[in-house]
Amino acid sequence: MGRWAWIGRRIIRQVWFRAALISLFGVGLAVVSAFVGPFLPGDLTGRLGQDAVGTILQIMASSMLAVTTFSLTAMVSAYGSATQLATPRATQLLIGDPTSQNALSTFLGAFVFSVVGIIGLQSSVYGDSGRVVLFSGTVLVVAVVVVTLLRWIGHITGFGRMGDVIDRVEEAATAAMRTFSADPRLGGRPAVPVPAGARPVFAEATGYVTHIDVASLGALAERHGLVLHVAALPGTLVHPTRPVLHVAGEDGETVGRKLTKGLAHAFTIERHRRFDQDPRLGLIALSEIASRALAPATNDPGTAIEVLNALLRVLLHLPPDEPTGEELAERPPVHVPRPTLDDMLTDAFRPLIREGLAEIEVTLRLAKTLGALHAARPYAAPSIARVAERLDRAARERITDAADLAEYEAARGSSDG
């Protein structure tokens, strides 16, 4: 995905975008009513008094302001609950929830429509025919508000709860893993050793790489006859002394300051990690939820087991080490590394091995999850075996009951969850 397409997608997910769009629609509907009225048949005018529309608009304005405030309070409360009970990394997923955004935007848009309509009525902008159109628009807005309110009531009962947060993080992690599996190199070529004379390119900002525009890098590389080696994947913390890229094939004059800025500009750097191009973040967020659930103050092994089930579903989308059948010659000369299977499995299971072995139920589920993953993804067997060995060493140190140890031995050899 190109940089501008990615930015546009990010903007559409923002709460203010939908709120502004629907509010503008409400203003437009109220304003257009004044211009459409004169084109109506004459027998439709004069049958609707100003008080009828004005009363409805006043009721809607006062009620929608209260509902909007309540909805915003409920959303903020859900964000705080997810941060405290699950993981702060899930907050961005709750903020981007389309149902809550649509509800808040609809209520705000109805309020704006009502206020503009009241102003028009008090200013005698509409006239008899305009009031008919305004009344029709008001009925339409009321119908939309009722449907949205019914959906919002059903949605708010589970919004931000632990199960909802786990499902959202799993969906985001699965989407990122599917994207990663489809093209682990982000449209570039597999990584190769960086030549000794390659020139590093540094970013001016400090933060996490959240997006790499490989297409832009490829266009610049082909235009100037360069070979590029990406050094910082999405999710990597960079600073002005850590290179994001190495440039090979230039003679010292090919890469000027302007081109260097263009290369660095292909890397989007932000203060917080994002799920889109970062498959490891979803695994980290899920493991954080399980780790917090296993803390002594919480002691909730059931949530940890749910997270392990979610991790298994996500990790079943792991790609092979190197996909076959790629037409690498058609790809731009941009060499992109990829997260290793060891890194991903460590992100997913290390916190659980550290925190979860105090509960035998979690230990058993860990062993069964690794067994199922081993059976389903044979090409990841060496990496899974290393995690299983770490689990086995820790489990044998922790388990003292003979019956629990026997049950663990049986689970360790099982491949069905």
N, C-alpha and C positions, 0 to 999 in steps of 0.2 A: 504494500500500500504506500502510495506516494505521500510526501509530507503534507501537502495541502488537503488531500482527501482525508488523511488522518486527523488533521486539525479540524476540518469540517465535521467529522464524526464526533470529535470531542465536544465541539460547540453544541451540536444537537442534543447531546446527553445532559447538558447543563440545565439546572432548574429554571434559571432566568430566561432561557431561550423559549421554552414552551409557554412560560407565563407571559412573556412579552408578545409572542405570536398570537396567543388567544386574546390577550387584552387589546391588541391592535384590531383583531377581528371584531371584538365587541364595540370598539369605537367606530370602526367602519360601518357596522350594521346600524348603529344609532344615527350616524351621519347620513348614510345612504337613504334612510327612511324619509328624510326631509326632501330629497330630490326625486324619489320614486313616486311619492304621493300624487303630484299633479297629473301623472299618466294613468291613474286609476279611473274606472268608470264613475260617473257622477253619482249614481245611485248608491254607491258604497260609502260615500262621505256623509257626514252629519249624523250618523247613527251611533257614534261612539263618543262619549263625553271625555273631556280632558281628565276628569277626576278618576275615571276607571283605569286608564293607563297609568296615571301618576301614582295612584294608590298601590298598584302592583309593583311599580318600580321602587317606590319607597320601602315596601316590605322586603323586596329582593335585596335592595342595597344594604339595609340594616342586617338582614339575616346572613347574606353572603360575607359580609365583613366579619361577623362572628364565626362563621364556619371556616373561613380562610385562616383566621387566627388560631382556632382550635386545631385545624389540620397541620398548620406549621408547628404548633407546640407538640403535637403527637409525633411528627416526623423527627423533630430535634430530640425528643425523648427516646425514640427508637435508635437514633444514632448514638446517643450516650449509653444506652443499654448494651448495644452491640460492642461498643468500645470497652466497657467494663467487664462484660461476661464472656465475650468471644475474643475478638482481636481488633485493634484499630485499623488493620488493613482492610477490614470488611466495610468500613464506613463509606468509602468511595463507591462501593456497589450499591449500598442503600440510597445514597444521594442520587445515583443514576437510575433508580427504579422508575420505570415509565408509568406505572399505575399511580403512584403517589404524585409524580410530576403532573400527570394529566388531571388528577383531582384538584391539586392546588391551583393549577393554571386555569381550570374551568371555573372554579369558585371566584378567583380573582378577576377573570374576564367577565363573569356575570356581574360582579360588583362594579367594574368600570363601565360596562354597558348601562347599568342602572343609573349611575351618576351622570353619565353623558346624556341619557334620555331625560332625566329630571331637569338638567340644565336647559335642554332644548325646549321642554314643555314650558318651563317658567319664562323662557325668553320668547315664547310664541313663534318658534322657528317652524314647527311642523304644520300647523293649520289642521283643518278637518281631515283631508286626505292623508297627510303625513301621520296623523295619529292612528289611522287604520294600519298603515304599514308598521309603525312602531309597535302596535299591539300584537300584530302577527309575529314580529321579531321577538317580542317578549314571551309569547307562548312557546316559540321554538327554544329560546334560552332556558325557560323553566323546565321543558321536557329534557333537555340535555343535562341540566343540573340534577334533576331527579334520578336519571339513569346513572350519572357519575357518582352521586351520593350513595346509591345502593351498592355500586361496585366498591366504593371506598369503605363502606361499613364492613363488607365482607373481607376486604383486604387488610384493614387496620388491625383486625383481631390477631393476626399472626405476624404482622410486619415487625421486623427487628427481634423476634424471638429466636431462641437458640437454633431450633430446627430450620427456621427461615434463613438465618445467617449461614448455616452449614450448606444448605442447598444453593444459596447464591454464590458462595465461594467455590463450591464444586462446579457449578455451571461456568463461572469465569475461568477456573483452572482447566476445565475440559475444553472450552473454546480456545484457550491459548495453546493447549497441548495439541489439539487438532490442527491448528494453524502451523504449529511447529512441526508436526509430523508430515504435513503436506509439503513443507519446504524448510528443512532445518537451517538452510543457508540464507534465508531471506531473499532469495533470488540471485545470490552470488555463487561463487565457486567454493569448493572445500578449501580449508586452510592448508597452507604449505609453509615451510620454514621461511621466515623473513630474511631477505638478503642482507648481508653485512652492511652495505652502504645505503640501506633504505633510510629515508628522512622521516622523523616523527612529526606528527601534527597534533597539537595540543588544543584542548578546548579552553575557552576563557572563563567559563563558569565552573562552579563546584556543585556537584549534585549527582543524581542518578541518570544514566542514559535510559530514556523511556521509549525512544523510537529511532530507527536508522533508515534513512531514505536511500536504499541501495541503488534504486534506479537513477537517482540524481548522481550518486557517486560513480556509477557506471558510465553515465553520459559524459561526465567530466574526464574520467579516465580515458575513454575512447577518443575524445576530442583532443587531448593533449598527449596521447601515447604513453599513458602511465599504467602501472600495475599497483593496485591498492591492497593493503592488508589491514583489515579491521582488527583493532586491538581491544575494543571495549564493547561488549555485547549489552543489549538492554538488561537493566538490573545491576550494571556495574557502577560503582561509585568512582567518579573521575574528579580531577582537580587540575589546576593549571600546570602541574608538573608530571601528570600522568597522560601519556599519549592515547588518543582515541583511534589513531590511524597511523600506518606507515606507508610511505610513498616510495615506490621503486620505479626505475626506468627513466628518471629525470636527470638532466645534465647540470643542474645547479641553477640554470636560468629558466627552465621550463615552469617550475613552480614558483610563482611570485606570491606577494602578500595577498593579492585579491583572490587568486586561486586557492591559497591556503584557507582563507576565510570561507570560501565556497565549500571546500571539503569539510571543514569543521561545522559549517551550518547544516550539513546533512544529519548531524547528530542532535537530537532534541534532548536537552538536559533539564531536569526539574528537581525539586527538592524531595519529592516522594516517588516511589516506584509505582508503575502502572502494570495492569494485567495483560494488556493487548499483545505485546511482543515478548513478554517475560514469562515463560512457562514455569520457571522456578518459583515465582511469587505466589502462585496459587497453592503449590505444595507447602511452602513456608507458612502461609496463612492457615491452611488446614491443620498443620502440625502445631501451630501456636494455639489454636482452639483446643486441641486435645491436651496440650501441655498445661494450659490454664485450668481445664476441667479436672486434671489429675493433681492439682496443687492441694496440699493438706487442708487448706481453708475451704476448698470446694468439694473435693473427693467425689467426683462424678464419673465413674468408669463407663457408664452407659453412653455418655457423650463421646468419650474417647473411642469406644467401639464403633459408634456411628461415623466418626471421622475416619477410622481405619477402613470402613466399607466405602466411604467416599474416595479415599486415597486409592483404593484398589480400582475403582471405576475410572479414575483419572489416569492412573498409570497403565491401564490397559491400552491406552492410545500412544504409548511410547513407540517411537519409530526405531528401525534398525540403526546400527552405527552409521552406515552410509547407504542411503537409498540407491537402488540400482536402476539403470535405464535412463539416467539423466543425460540430456544433450548439453554437456558442459561447454562445448565449443560455442554454443549460441548465447551463453551467458556473458555478462560484462566481466572484464578483468578485475573483479573485486573478490578477494578471498576472505571468507567469513568463517570464523570458528563456530563451534556450537557447544552448548553445555553437555557435559558427559553424563552417561547414565549413572556413574558413581555419584556425581554432584547431586543429581535429582533425587536419587534414593536416599542420600544422606540428608538432604533437606526434608524429605518426607518422614523418615523414620528415626533419625537420631534423637530428637526431643522425646519421642515416645519410648525409645529404649532407655533414655535417661530417667524419665519420670514415671513410666507406666509399669515397671516391673514390680512395684509394691502391690499391685492388684493382679492376682492370678488370672482373672478374666481377661484383662488387657493383654497379658503375656500370651495367653492361648490364642487370642485373636490376631496378635502380631505374627505368631508362628504360622497360623493358617493363611493369613494374608500373603506372607512371603511365599508360602507353598503354592498358593493359587497363582500368584504372579509368575513364579518359576515355571509352572506348567503351561501357562498361557503365552508367555513370551520367552521361548528358549534362547533367542539371541541375546537376551539380557542376563543369562544364567550366571556368568562370572561376577557381575556386579551384585546380583541378588545374593549370591553365595557369600560375598564378603559381608553384606549386611546381616545375613543369617548367622554367620560366625560370631559377629559382634553381639547379636542377640543371645546366642547360645552361651557365650562366656558370661555375660551379665546375668542371664537367667539362672545359671547353675550356682552363681555366687549368692543370689537372692533367695532362691527356693530352698526351704529347709524341710518342708513336709514331704514325706515319701509319696503320698497319694498325689499331691500336686505335681511332683516331679514326673511321676509316671504319666499323668495326664498331659503334661508338657511334651514328653517324649512322643506320645501318640499324635499330638497336634503338629509337632515339628515334622513328622513324616507324612502328614496329610496334605493333599493339594486341593481339597474342596472346602470353600469357606463355610 
